[in-house]
Amino acid sequence: MSDDKRRPRPAAQYGPTAEAVAQNVKRLREARGLTIYALSGALGTAGRPITASAIAKIERQQRQVTVDDLAALAVVLKVSPSALFLPLKDGPHETVEVTGAGSVSAEDAWEWADGNRPLKMTPGTDMTELLEFELYSRPAGRRSTFNAGRELFMKSEARNANVIKELERDRTEGGGNGPSVD
């Protein structure tokens, strides 16, 4: 392909999540007392080498972070991945920008990032959306709503079984009209 037919590569566009990652990498690196060189070395030891100059570029939003980079940074900085991609605020009246969602409550963003509930829920379908979120977001043993629902169902079934036993006992012992409702 000749130079006159080659299309220039578009510049990478960084959104609010990239900005949060950049700020959080720098904040956490400094909080851990790591230089850019020490973080680079730790990433290399962890099997995801990122040069010191690349880390500096990440912190200045001049280099994109891949999902693998994000995971390795979280491991080395000893935080969850969500600690990297959301701003460090969670007040009920604070908002944050999330790529693809726009401005949302900081509290809702953290609940979503931590896997607790959908980022946005449609009024009137809360339980359905929550159940679907857990169904598609979590392995079976990690589905708190399903597990809580199963426990409630089991307790309900046990209560129902006890009520049925009482009704049967009352009927067979001559009560005939069922339990009294005084």
N, C-alpha and C positions, 0 to 999 in steps of 0.2 A: 504494500500500500504506500503510495507516495505521500509526502508531507502535506501537499495541498488537499488531499482527500481525508487525512486523518482528523478526526474530531477531537477537540480538546476535552479532557476529562473534567467534568464539572467539579467544582470545589465541594468538599464535604460540608454538609450543613449540620450544624450542631443545634440541638433543641434544649429545652429546659432540663431534661434528664441528663444529658451530657454535661451541662453546666454543674448540676448537682454532683455528678461523679467526680468531675475535676476538683471541685471544692472539697469534697469529702476525702478523696485520696490524699490531698495535701493536709487537711485537718487531722486525719487519722495517722498519717505518717509522722507528722510533728508531735502528736499526742503520744505516740509510741517511742519518740526520741530517735527516730530513724532519719538518716540522711537519704538523699535520693540514691546514692551509691549503695547504702546498706539495704534499702528496699529492693533495689535491682539485684543485689546478691542473694537476698532471701527468695526472691521470685525464681532466680536461676536454680537455687537449691530445691525449690518446690517443683521444678520441672517445667516452668513457664518463663523462660528468660525474656526479660524486657530490659533494654539498656537504660542507663541512667538518663541519657538524653531523651529517650522515649517517655520516661516517667515525667520528666520536666515538661515535655510537650503535652502529655495527658493533663497535667496540672494547669496548663495554660490554654487548654482546649484547642490544641493544634494537632492532636493525634486522636483518632477514634479508638475506642476501647471495644474489643471483641467480647463476646460472652465468655470465652475461655479466659481472657485477661481479667474480666470482672470477677469470675470465680476464684482465680488465683490470688488476686488482690485481696479479696475477702478472707481467704484462708490465711494468707501471710499477715494481714492486718488484724486477724482474729475477731472478725465481725461477721454478721450475716450479710449476704449480698444486698439486702434491702437497706442496710446502713450506708451503702455506697450510692444508691440511685435516688434517694430522697433527701431533701434538705433536712437539716437537724432542727426541726420544729414540729410540734404536735398539738399545740393549743387548740381548743375547740373553736375558737374564732379566727384561727390563722388559716390561710390558704397556701397551697403549693401548686406549681405547674407540673403536670405529668404529660409527657409526650403521648399524644393520641387521645387524651382526655381533657386537656385544657386545665383551667383553674378548678381545683377541688379542695374540700376541707382537708387540712393536714391530718386530722384524726382519721378520716376515711382513707386517705392515701396510705397511712401506716397500717391500718387494719387490712387493707387489700394486699400491701406488699408483704405483710407477715402471714398471708394466706388465710386470714380469718373470715373474710367476706368479700363480695364483689365490690369494685370501686364505686360503681353507681348502681343503685337499685331502683327499679320502677315501683312507684307506690301501688299497693294492691297485689303485687306478685312477690313480695319479700321472701316468703318461705320457699316458693318455687325457685326463685333465682338463687337463694342461698343453698338449697339442696343441689341444684345443678352445678353451682360453683364448686361445691365440695366434691361432687361426683367426678367432675372433669379435672379438678385441681389436686386432688389428694388420693393416695392409695387407700384402700379400704380401712386399714387399721388407724388411719389418721383423720378420718372424717368425724369430727366432733359432733356435728349436728346429727349425722346418722347414728352415731353411737349413743348420743343423748336421747334421740328419738327411739332407738331400740330399747334403751333402759326404761323410758317412760312407757313404751308399749308393753314391755315385760311386767312392769309394776301394775299397769292397768289390767293386763291379763290376769295377774295374780289376784288383784282386787276383785275382778269380775268372777274368777273362779270361787273366791270366798263368798261372794254374794250369792252365786248359784248354789253353793253348798248350803248356805243358810236357808235359802228359799226351799231347796229340796228337803232339808231337815225339818223345816217348819211345816211343809206340806205333809211329810210322812209321819210327823209326830202329832198330827191332828189339828194343826192350826188352820188348815184348809183354805184360808183366805189370804195367805201370805203374811209377811211381817206387818205388824201394826204400825201405823204412822201417827203416833200421838204427839 
